[in-house]
């Protein structure tokens, strides 16, 4: 045995079932939450989890150096076994092997990692330090998963952006509390210095801006994924989120919906008819573009529901409540088909605001 290659063996008990531990080890969004020696950050994570599939991790050191390791999966048996090759870009000929087992133990998992094939004990010892740091971080992350912190969404139920955050929670089955706020108060501005809605608190962590909150929530729970893995579909999703937030919201929500549905209820004033007349042509152009795109595919970014749909749909919800809104939807069958499908989802029923025009 004296001539046997040096190896690393690490065991940990994780307070989550094997399937959950397997996901944490293989899903890029989750790997990013725990991977990295102290002071290092994971910048690139690619993981094609199938036999023969490639994986790659790029880590930035505290000194700014990028360290890249990669390999291929040789055994993939979810949720219990993973085996893959391991080689640093700095030493591509020194290929070793990592085997990870996730075995049920009570209500948790006994994880065993064995890394073999090192040429000398010094290399094995260095990897042992690295793996110990990684696995300690994984154990901390598993504790976080097992005992999730309370999540609160702050804002009014009638807000389209608040509803977007809630829709993501509902689609991901994330337990949350909706807490109404006085967004002009000093207490709320401590959460959101710009006084907009929503803001979010998850344990001790606070966050504002709906786009950031939606992304955080999508990463918090691995499935169902609302952000496409494919780069082009992901780009389409980002494009439509930008269109919803920067164009449709500014005209349809902040002029048409505000003037027709909100002005009298909240501000005790008549609608600004001149502003409405000025906004209608722009809104018509926007919804013509949306109709043309949805005529090509089931959802805004492709074949599956994404965050983009959850940004636009809360705006469309209000359109049938006033004449200009109904006109925007008239003779647009693709938008009708898309929205009717979304409206039947349990998440939409669970987040439907009680607000109705006065």
Sine and cosine of phi, psi and omega as CSV:
sin_phi,cos_phi,sin_psi,cos_psi,sin_omega,cos_omega
0.00,0.00,-0.23,0.97,-0.04,-1.00
-0.90,0.43,-0.44,0.90,-0.02,-1.00
-1.00,-0.05,0.02,1.00,-0.02,-1.00
-0.92,0.39,0.59,-0.81,0.01,-1.00
-0.86,0.51,0.60,-0.80,0.05,-1.00
-0.90,0.43,0.49,-0.87,-0.05,-1.00
-0.56,-0.83,0.18,-0.98,0.05,-1.00
-0.84,-0.54,0.69,-0.73,0.08,-1.00
-0.70,-0.72,0.82,-0.57,-0.01,-1.00
-0.71,-0.70,0.69,-0.72,0.09,-1.00
-0.83,-0.55,0.58,-0.81,0.10,-1.00
-0.55,-0.83,0.53,-0.85,0.18,-0.98
-0.99,-0.11,0.79,-0.61,0.00,-1.00
-0.94,-0.35,0.68,-0.73,-0.09,-1.00
-0.99,0.10,0.58,0.81,0.04,-1.00
-0.69,-0.72,0.40,-0.92,0.01,-1.00
-0.92,0.39,0.30,-0.95,-0.05,-1.00
-0.81,0.58,-0.65,0.76,-0.02,-1.00
-0.88,0.47,-0.61,0.79,0.00,-1.00
-0.95,0.31,-0.63,0.78,0.04,-1.00
-0.91,0.41,-0.65,0.76,0.03,-1.00
-0.87,0.49,-0.70,0.71,0.03,-1.00
-0.87,0.49,-0.69,0.72,-0.01,-1.00
-0.88,0.48,-0.51,0.86,-0.02,-1.00
-0.99,0.16,-0.39,0.92,-0.18,-0.98
-0.88,-0.47,-0.27,0.96,-0.04,-1.00
-1.00,-0.01,0.84,-0.55,-0.07,-1.00
-0.80,0.60,-0.66,0.75,-0.02,-1.00
-0.89,0.46,-0.54,0.84,0.02,-1.00
-0.99,0.11,-0.61,0.79,0.04,-1.00
-0.82,0.57,-0.64,0.77,-0.01,-1.00
-0.88,0.48,-0.43,0.91,-0.04,-1.00
-0.96,0.27,-0.37,0.93,-0.10,-1.00
-0.73,-0.68,-0.33,0.94,-0.12,-0.99
-0.95,0.31,0.61,-0.79,0.13,-0.99
0.80,-0.60,0.72,-0.69,0.14,-0.99
-0.91,0.42,0.32,-0.95,-0.05,-1.00
-0.83,0.55,0.79,-0.61,-0.01,-1.00
1.00,-0.03,-0.25,0.97,0.01,-1.00
-1.00,-0.05,0.45,-0.89,0.08,-1.00
-0.79,-0.61,0.64,-0.77,0.03,-1.00
-1.00,0.08,0.88,-0.47,-0.07,-1.00
-0.98,-0.22,-0.54,0.84,0.01,-1.00
-0.75,-0.66,0.80,-0.60,0.04,-1.00
-0.72,-0.69,0.89,-0.45,0.07,-1.00
-0.81,-0.59,0.73,-0.68,-0.15,-0.99
-0.50,-0.86,0.99,-0.11,0.05,-1.00
-1.00,-0.09,1.00,0.01,-0.20,-0.98
-0.99,0.14,0.99,0.10,0.11,-0.99
-0.35,-0.94,0.40,-0.92,0.00,-1.00
-0.88,0.47,0.83,-0.56,-0.10,-1.00
1.00,-0.06,-0.22,0.98,0.00,-1.00
-0.95,0.31,0.54,-0.84,-0.03,-1.00
-1.00,-0.04,0.46,-0.89,0.13,-0.99
-0.69,-0.73,0.41,-0.91,0.02,-1.00
-0.43,-0.90,0.67,-0.74,0.08,-1.00
-0.78,-0.63,0.74,-0.68,0.08,-1.00
-0.87,-0.50,0.84,-0.54,-0.06,-1.00
-0.88,-0.47,0.69,-0.73,0.02,-1.00
-0.99,-0.14,0.83,-0.56,-0.01,-1.00
-0.98,0.18,0.26,-0.96,0.04,-1.00
-0.85,0.53,-0.44,0.90,0.01,-1.00
-0.99,0.11,-0.09,1.00,0.03,-1.00
0.99,-0.14,0.04,1.00,0.00,-1.00
-0.99,0.17,0.62,-0.78,0.03,-1.00
-0.99,-0.15,0.87,-0.50,0.00,-1.00
-0.94,-0.35,0.84,-0.54,-0.10,-0.99
-0.90,-0.44,0.76,-0.65,0.08,-1.00
-0.79,-0.61,0.57,-0.82,-0.06,-1.00
-0.47,-0.88,0.14,-0.99,0.05,-1.00
0.03,-1.00,-0.28,-0.96,0.03,-1.00
-0.69,-0.73,0.54,-0.84,0.04,-1.00
-0.98,0.22,0.75,-0.66,0.03,-1.00
-0.94,-0.35,-0.30,0.95,0.07,-1.00
-0.54,-0.84,0.83,-0.55,0.01,-1.00
-0.72,-0.69,0.95,-0.31,0.02,-1.00
-0.74,-0.68,0.99,0.15,-0.02,-1.00
-0.90,0.45,0.60,-0.80,-0.03,1.00
-0.97,-0.23,0.42,0.91,-0.19,-0.98
-0.94,-0.33,-0.48,0.88,-0.14,-0.99
-0.68,-0.73,0.67,-0.75,0.15,-0.99
-0.66,-0.75,0.72,-0.70,0.14,-0.99
-0.71,-0.70,0.72,-0.69,0.01,-1.00
-0.46,-0.89,0.42,-0.91,0.06,-1.00
-0.98,0.18,0.32,-0.95,-0.11,-0.99
-0.58,-0.82,0.83,-0.55,0.05,-1.00
-0.48,-0.88,0.74,-0.68,0.06,-1.00
-0.98,0.19,0.60,-0.80,0.06,-1.00
-0.87,0.49,-0.46,0.89,0.02,-1.00
-0.96,0.27,-0.26,0.97,0.02,-1.00
-0.56,-0.83,0.92,0.39,-0.15,-0.99
-0.90,0.43,-0.35,0.94,-0.01,-1.00
-0.99,0.11,-0.19,0.98,-0.02,-1.00
-1.00,-0.10,0.99,0.14,-0.07,-1.00
-1.00,-0.06,0.81,-0.58,0.05,-1.00
-0.88,-0.48,-0.03,-1.00,-0.06,-1.00
-0.73,-0.68,0.68,-0.73,0.04,-1.00
-0.91,-0.42,0.77,-0.64,0.09,-1.00
-0.84,-0.54,0.78,-0.63,-0.01,-1.00
-0.82,-0.57,0.75,-0.66,0.04,-1.00
-0.88,-0.48,0.70,-0.71,0.07,-1.00
-0.89,-0.46,0.97,-0.23,-0.09,-1.00
-0.93,-0.36,0.75,-0.66,0.00,-1.00
-0.87,0.50,0.70,-0.71,0.05,-1.00
-0.60,-0.80,0.98,-0.18,-0.10,-0.99
0.89,0.46,-0.78,-0.62,0.03,-1.00
-1.00,-0.09,0.23,0.97,-0.01,-1.00
-0.77,-0.64,-0.45,-0.90,-0.08,-1.00
-0.68,-0.73,0.69,-0.72,0.20,-0.98
-0.99,-0.11,0.94,-0.34,0.01,-1.00
-0.99,-0.11,0.78,-0.62,0.04,-1.00
-0.84,-0.55,0.83,-0.56,0.04,-1.00
-0.91,-0.41,0.77,-0.64,0.07,-1.00
-0.79,-0.61,0.86,-0.52,0.00,-1.00
-0.90,-0.44,0.91,-0.42,-0.12,-0.99
-0.85,-0.53,0.22,-0.97,0.12,-0.99
0.99,-0.17,0.16,0.99,0.02,-1.00
-0.95,0.32,0.54,-0.84,-0.02,-1.00
-0.98,0.19,-0.39,0.92,-0.04,-1.00
-0.46,-0.89,0.29,-0.96,-0.03,-1.00
-0.91,0.41,-0.50,0.86,-0.01,-1.00
-0.90,0.44,-0.68,0.73,0.03,-1.00
-0.91,0.41,-0.66,0.76,0.04,-1.00
-0.88,0.47,-0.67,0.74,-0.02,-1.00
-0.90,0.43,-0.63,0.77,0.02,-1.00
-0.91,0.42,-0.67,0.74,0.04,-1.00
-0.93,0.37,-0.54,0.84,0.05,-1.00
-0.87,0.49,-0.66,0.75,0.05,-1.00
-0.88,0.47,-0.71,0.70,-0.01,-1.00
-0.90,0.45,-0.75,0.67,-0.01,-1.00
-0.89,0.46,-0.62,0.78,0.02,-1.00
-0.87,0.50,-0.67,0.74,0.03,-1.00
-0.91,0.41,-0.70,0.72,0.02,-1.00
-0.87,0.49,-0.74,0.67,-0.09,-1.00
-0.94,0.34,-0.56,0.83,0.11,-0.99
-0.87,0.50,-0.68,0.73,0.01,-1.00
-0.92,0.40,-0.62,0.79,0.06,-1.00
-0.89,0.47,-0.67,0.74,0.02,-1.00
-0.88,0.47,-0.65,0.76,0.05,-1.00
-0.90,0.44,-0.67,0.75,0.01,-1.00
-0.91,0.42,-0.64,0.76,0.03,-1.00
-0.89,0.45,-0.62,0.79,0.08,-1.00
-0.88,0.48,-0.65,0.76,0.02,-1.00
-0.90,0.44,-0.66,0.76,0.02,-1.00
-0.91,0.41,-0.69,0.73,-0.08,-1.00
-0.93,0.36,-0.51,0.86,-0.02,-1.00
-0.80,-0.60,0.95,0.33,-0.09,-1.00
-0.88,0.48,0.63,-0.77,0.04,-1.00
-0.96,0.29,0.40,-0.92,0.06,-1.00
-0.91,0.42,0.72,-0.69,0.00,-1.00
-0.92,-0.40,0.79,-0.62,-0.01,-1.00
-0.83,-0.56,0.75,-0.66,0.15,-0.99
-0.98,-0.22,0.81,-0.59,0.00,-1.00
-0.98,-0.21,0.78,-0.62,0.06,-1.00
0.49,-0.87,0.09,-1.00,0.00,-1.00
-1.00,0.05,0.63,-0.78,-0.05,-1.00
-0.88,0.47,-0.44,0.90,-0.03,-1.00
-0.98,0.22,-0.29,0.96,-0.01,-1.00
-0.91,0.41,0.74,-0.67,0.03,-1.00
-0.90,0.44,-0.60,0.80,-0.01,-1.00
-0.95,0.30,-0.61,0.79,0.09,-1.00
-0.88,0.48,-0.66,0.75,0.01,-1.00
-0.90,0.43,-0.59,0.81,0.07,-1.00
-0.85,0.53,-0.75,0.66,0.02,-1.00
-0.87,0.50,-0.65,0.76,0.01,-1.00
-0.93,0.37,-0.62,0.78,0.03,-1.00
-0.87,0.49,-0.65,0.76,0.04,-1.00
-0.88,0.47,-0.71,0.70,0.04,-1.00
-0.85,0.53,-0.72,0.70,-0.04,-1.00
-0.91,0.41,-0.69,0.72,0.00,-1.00
-0.90,0.44,-0.53,0.85,-0.03,-1.00
-1.00,-0.06,0.02,1.00,-0.04,-1.00
0.84,0.55,0.68,0.73,0.05,-1.00
-1.00,-0.08,0.85,-0.52,0.04,-1.00
-0.93,0.36,0.70,-0.71,-0.03,-1.00
-0.45,-0.89,0.26,-0.97,0.11,-0.99
-0.86,-0.50,0.72,-0.70,0.10,-1.00
-1.00,-0.08,0.83,-0.55,-0.02,-1.00
-0.87,-0.49,0.93,-0.36,0.06,-1.00
-0.88,0.48,0.50,-0.87,-0.06,-1.00
-0.66,-0.75,0.37,-0.93,0.26,-0.97
-1.00,-0.06,0.99,-0.16,-0.14,-0.99
-0.94,0.33,-0.09,1.00,0.08,-1.00
-1.00,-0.04,-0.13,0.99,-0.11,-0.99
-0.97,0.23,0.40,-0.91,0.06,-1.00
-0.90,0.43,-0.58,0.81,-0.01,-1.00
-0.89,0.46,-0.68,0.73,0.00,-1.00
-0.95,0.32,-0.58,0.81,0.01,-1.00
-0.92,0.39,-0.30,0.95,0.14,-0.99
-0.94,0.34,-0.45,0.89,0.08,-1.00
-1.00,0.07,-0.66,0.75,-0.03,-1.00
-0.72,-0.69,0.99,-0.16,-0.12,-0.99
-0.89,0.45,-0.29,0.96,0.01,-1.00
-0.99,-0.12,0.01,1.00,0.12,-0.99
0.91,0.41,0.52,0.85,0.04,-1.00
-0.95,-0.32,0.12,-0.99,0.02,-1.00
-0.87,-0.50,0.56,-0.83,0.03,1.00
-0.99,-0.10,0.09,-1.00,0.30,-0.95
-0.82,-0.58,0.23,-0.97,-0.07,-1.00
-0.65,-0.76,0.58,-0.81,0.16,-0.99
-0.79,-0.61,0.78,-0.63,0.05,-1.00
-0.78,-0.62,0.98,-0.18,-0.15,-0.99
0.90,0.44,-0.83,-0.56,0.02,-1.00
-1.00,-0.02,-0.08,1.00,-0.08,-1.00
-1.00,-0.03,0.74,-0.68,0.06,-1.00
-0.87,-0.49,0.48,-0.88,-0.06,-1.00
-0.46,-0.89,0.58,-0.82,0.13,-0.99
-0.72,-0.70,0.21,-0.98,-0.14,-0.99
1.00,0.07,0.87,-0.50,-0.14,-0.99
-0.87,0.49,-0.64,0.77,-0.02,-1.00
-0.88,0.47,-0.67,0.74,0.01,-1.00
-0.92,0.38,-0.65,0.76,0.00,-1.00
-0.90,0.44,-0.70,0.71,-0.01,-1.00
-0.87,0.49,-0.69,0.73,0.01,-1.00
-0.90,0.43,-0.69,0.73,0.02,-1.00
-0.87,0.50,-0.71,0.70,-0.02,-1.00
-0.91,0.41,-0.61,0.79,0.00,-1.00
-0.91,0.41,-0.55,0.83,0.04,-1.00
-0.98,0.18,-0.37,0.93,-0.11,-0.99
-0.91,0.41,-0.62,0.79,0.01,-1.00
-0.83,-0.56,0.77,-0.64,-0.17,-0.99
-0.93,0.37,-0.48,0.88,-0.08,-1.00
-0.62,-0.78,0.51,-0.86,-0.08,1.00
-0.97,0.25,0.60,-0.80,-0.05,-1.00
-0.98,0.20,0.77,-0.64,-0.01,-1.00
-0.96,-0.29,0.04,1.00,0.09,-1.00
-0.88,-0.47,0.87,-0.49,-0.06,-1.00
-0.90,0.44,0.56,-0.83,0.11,-0.99
-0.97,0.23,-0.57,0.82,0.00,-1.00
-0.91,0.41,0.74,-0.67,-0.12,-0.99
-0.90,0.43,-0.62,0.79,-0.01,-1.00
-0.95,0.32,-0.67,0.75,0.06,-1.00
-0.91,0.42,-0.60,0.80,0.05,-1.00
-0.90,0.43,-0.63,0.77,0.05,-1.00
-0.90,0.43,-0.64,0.77,0.06,-1.00
-0.88,0.47,-0.67,0.74,0.03,-1.00
-0.86,0.51,-0.73,0.68,-0.01,-1.00
-0.90,0.44,-0.61,0.79,0.03,-1.00
-0.86,0.50,-0.73,0.68,-0.05,-1.00
-0.96,0.29,-0.50,0.86,0.13,-0.99
-0.89,0.45,-0.68,0.73,0.02,-1.00
-0.90,0.44,-0.68,0.73,0.03,-1.00
-0.87,0.49,-0.71,0.70,0.00,-1.00
-0.88,0.48,-0.71,0.71,-0.11,-0.99
-0.98,0.19,-0.59,0.81,-0.13,-0.99
-0.99,-0.14,-0.37,0.93,-0.04,-1.00
-0.89,-0.45,-0.88,0.47,-0.08,-1.00
-0.90,0.45,-0.71,0.70,-0.01,-1.00
-0.87,0.49,-0.68,0.73,-0.07,-1.00
-0.91,0.41,-0.53,0.85,-0.05,-1.00
-0.99,-0.14,-0.81,0.59,-0.11,-0.99
-0.96,0.28,-0.72,0.69,-0.04,-1.00
-0.98,0.21,-0.78,0.62,-0.18,-0.98
-0.99,0.11,-0.12,0.99,0.13,-0.99
-0.87,-0.49,-0.91,0.41,-0.14,-0.99
-0.91,0.41,-0.80,0.60,-0.03,-1.00
-0.92,0.39,-0.68,0.73,0.00,-1.00
-0.87,0.49,-0.75,0.67,-0.08,-1.00
-0.94,0.33,-0.64,0.77,-0.07,-1.00
-0.99,0.15,-0.57,0.82,-0.14,-0.99
-0.93,-0.37,-0.42,0.91,-0.17,-0.98
-0.95,-0.32,-0.55,0.84,-0.13,-0.99
-0.82,0.58,-0.73,0.68,-0.03,-1.00
-0.95,0.30,-0.66,0.75,-0.07,-1.00
-0.93,0.37,-0.73,0.68,-0.11,-0.99
-0.99,-0.11,-0.53,0.85,-0.13,-0.99
-0.93,-0.38,-0.06,1.00,0.04,-1.00
0.80,0.60,0.74,0.68,0.05,-1.00
-0.65,-0.76,0.29,-0.96,0.06,-1.00
-0.97,0.26,0.37,-0.93,0.05,-1.00
-0.91,0.41,0.54,-0.84,0.06,-1.00
-1.00,0.09,1.00,-0.10,-0.09,-1.00
-0.90,0.43,-0.57,0.82,0.02,-1.00
-0.90,0.43,-0.66,0.75,0.02,-1.00
-0.90,0.43,-0.63,0.78,0.01,-1.00
-0.90,0.44,-0.74,0.67,0.00,-1.00
-0.87,0.50,-0.62,0.78,-0.02,-1.00
-0.94,0.34,-0.52,0.86,-0.08,-1.00
-0.99,0.13,-0.47,0.88,-0.13,-0.99
-0.85,0.53,-0.73,0.68,-0.01,-1.00
-0.86,0.50,-0.64,0.77,0.02,-1.00
-0.91,0.41,-0.68,0.73,0.03,-1.00
-0.89,0.46,-0.64,0.77,0.04,-1.00
-0.86,0.51,-0.69,0.72,0.02,-1.00
-0.88,0.47,-0.70,0.72,-0.01,-1.00
-0.87,0.49,-0.72,0.70,-0.06,-1.00
-0.97,0.26,-0.39,0.92,0.14,-0.99
-0.92,0.40,-0.64,0.77,0.05,-1.00
-0.91,0.41,-0.69,0.72,0.01,-1.00
-0.87,0.49,-0.70,0.71,0.02,-1.00
-0.86,0.52,-0.71,0.70,-0.02,-1.00
-0.88,0.47,-0.64,0.77,-0.01,-1.00
-0.95,0.32,-0.69,0.73,-0.02,-1.00
-0.94,0.33,-0.32,0.95,0.10,-1.00
-0.93,0.37,-0.31,0.95,-0.05,-1.00
-1.00,-0.07,-0.33,0.94,-0.13,-0.99
-0.37,-0.93,0.35,-0.94,-0.09,-1.00
-0.91,0.41,-0.59,0.80,-0.05,-1.00
-0.79,-0.62,0.17,-0.99,-0.10,-0.99
-0.86,0.51,-0.63,0.78,-0.08,-1.00
-0.98,-0.21,0.01,1.00,-0.01,-1.00
0.51,-0.86,-0.64,-0.77,-0.12,-0.99
-1.00,0.09,-0.21,0.98,-0.10,-1.00
-0.80,-0.60,0.40,-0.92,0.09,-1.00
-0.88,0.47,0.71,-0.70,0.08,-1.00
-0.72,-0.69,0.05,-1.00,0.05,-1.00
-0.84,0.55,-0.52,0.85,-0.03,-1.00
-0.84,0.54,-0.69,0.72,-0.01,-1.00
-0.89,0.46,-0.56,0.83,-0.05,-1.00
-0.98,0.21,-0.22,0.98,0.13,-0.99
-1.00,0.08,-0.65,0.76,-0.08,-1.00
-0.99,0.16,-0.64,0.77,-0.13,-0.99
-0.85,0.53,-0.64,0.77,0.02,-1.00
-0.88,0.47,-0.43,0.90,0.08,-1.00
-0.96,0.29,-0.73,0.69,-0.02,-1.00
-0.87,0.49,-0.52,0.86,0.01,-1.00
-0.77,0.64,-0.61,0.80,-0.10,-1.00
-1.00,0.09,-0.27,0.96,-0.16,-0.99
-0.90,0.44,-0.61,0.79,0.01,-1.00
-0.92,0.40,-0.09,1.00,-0.08,-1.00
-1.00,0.07,-0.09,1.00,0.01,-1.00
-0.49,-0.87,0.34,-0.94,-0.20,-0.98
-0.87,0.49,-0.75,0.66,-0.03,-1.00
-0.89,0.46,-0.59,0.81,0.04,-1.00
-0.92,0.39,-0.68,0.74,0.04,-1.00
-0.89,0.46,-0.59,0.81,0.02,-1.00
-0.91,0.41,-0.58,0.81,0.02,-1.00
-0.90,0.44,-0.51,0.86,-0.04,-1.00
-1.00,-0.03,-0.24,0.97,-0.07,-1.00
-0.91,0.42,0.66,-0.75,0.05,-1.00
0.84,0.54,0.57,0.82,0.07,-1.00
-0.80,-0.61,0.98,0.22,-0.12,-0.99
-0.91,0.42,-0.50,0.86,-0.01,-1.00
-0.93,0.37,-0.67,0.74,0.06,-1.00
-0.90,0.43,-0.66,0.75,0.00,-1.00
-0.88,0.48,-0.72,0.70,0.02,-1.00
-0.88,0.47,-0.71,0.71,0.01,-1.00
-0.88,0.47,-0.76,0.65,-0.08,-1.00
-0.94,0.35,-0.64,0.77,0.02,-1.00
-0.86,0.51,-0.63,0.78,0.05,-1.00
-0.90,0.43,-0.67,0.74,0.03,-1.00
-0.92,0.40,-0.65,0.76,-0.06,-1.00
-0.90,0.43,-0.36,0.93,0.02,-1.00
-1.00,0.08,-0.13,0.99,-0.02,-1.00
-0.96,0.29,0.60,-0.80,0.02,-1.00
-0.83,0.56,-0.52,0.85,-0.02,-1.00
-0.89,0.45,-0.55,0.84,-0.03,-1.00
-0.96,0.27,-0.62,0.78,0.06,-1.00
-0.91,0.42,-0.62,0.78,-0.05,-1.00
-0.94,0.34,-0.38,0.93,-0.08,-1.00
-0.92,-0.40,0.10,1.00,-0.06,-1.00
-0.90,0.44,0.83,-0.56,-0.03,-1.00
-0.95,0.30,0.46,-0.89,0.02,-1.00
-0.99,0.16,-0.21,0.98,-0.06,-1.00
-0.86,0.52,0.74,-0.68,0.17,-0.99
-0.68,-0.73,0.51,-0.86,-0.01,-1.00
-0.86,0.51,0.65,-0.76,-0.01,-1.00
-0.99,0.14,0.00,0.00,0.00,0.00
